[in-house]
């Protein structure tokens, strides 16, 4: 990410993926919309190391495992949101496509 606009775009993309994923199904239970803000920011900081869907899943796994229950956030359990995250970041030109 080279500019503030890139950072802002990345933040919006990661937030949309995480909120769509909603690993604890909090969205419909009245949880605050900023429930995963710290984790979203941490995933954004991982973007320079994301080069494919596998590394995107690994970033989600690492961040969510550190914040919550590691057994619920293995890289294998983060494949679907990792694929979505990589696809959206790639489409926005924020990571190099593999």
N, C-alpha and C positions, 0 to 999 in steps of 0.2 A: 504494500500500500504506500503510494507515494504522496498522496495529498489528503487533506482533511475530508474532502468529498469522498475519496476512496474509503477512509475510515468510517464515515457516516453511513455509506452504502453497505459496508461489511457489517456494521452493527445492526442495521435494519434486516439484512438477510439472515444473520445468525439468530436474531430475536424471532423472526418469523418461523424459522425451522424449529427452534426449541419450543416455541409456544404451540406450534402445530403438533409436534411430537408429544408434548405434555406428558413426560414419563410417569408422573404420579396422578394423572387425570384430575388436576386441580382446577382447570379452566371452568368447568361447569359447577364447581362447588363454592363459588364465590370468593376464591383466593384472589389476592391483589394481582393486578396485571404485571407488577414488577417482581413477581415471585422468584424468577430465575435471573434477575439482573446481574448479580455477581458472577454467575456461571457464564452468562452470555458474554460479559466483558472478558472473562478468562479465555473463552473459545476464540474471540476476536484476536487476542494476543497470540494465539497459536497459528493464525492464518499463514504467516510466512513459512511455516513448516508443513503446510498442507499442499500435497502435490497430486493427490488422487483420492478416490472415495475411501480407500483403506486408511490413509492418514487422517482423513476427516473424521472417520469413525473412531480412530485412536484418540484424536483430540477430544471428542465428546466423551469418550470413555474415561480418559484421564481426568478431565475436569469434573465430571459428575461423580466419579468414584471417590475423588478426594473430598467432595462436598457432602456426599450422601452415603449410600450403602454400596460398597464396592462390588458385592456379589450381584447387584442388579444392573451394573453398567460395564460389563465386559465389552471388549471390542466387537465381539460377535453380536451382542445385544444392541449395539449402536450402529449396525450396518445400514439399516434403512434410513435413519436420519443422516448418517454420514454420506450416503449416496445423494440424498436430496441437497445437503449442504454443499457438497463439492459441485454438483450440477449448477446450483444457483450462483455460487462464487465464480465458477468458470464462465457462465453466461454473462456475468457482470464484468468479466475481465480482471478479477481480483486475484486469481491464481492461474498458473499456467496449466492448460489441459494436458493430461498425460497421453 
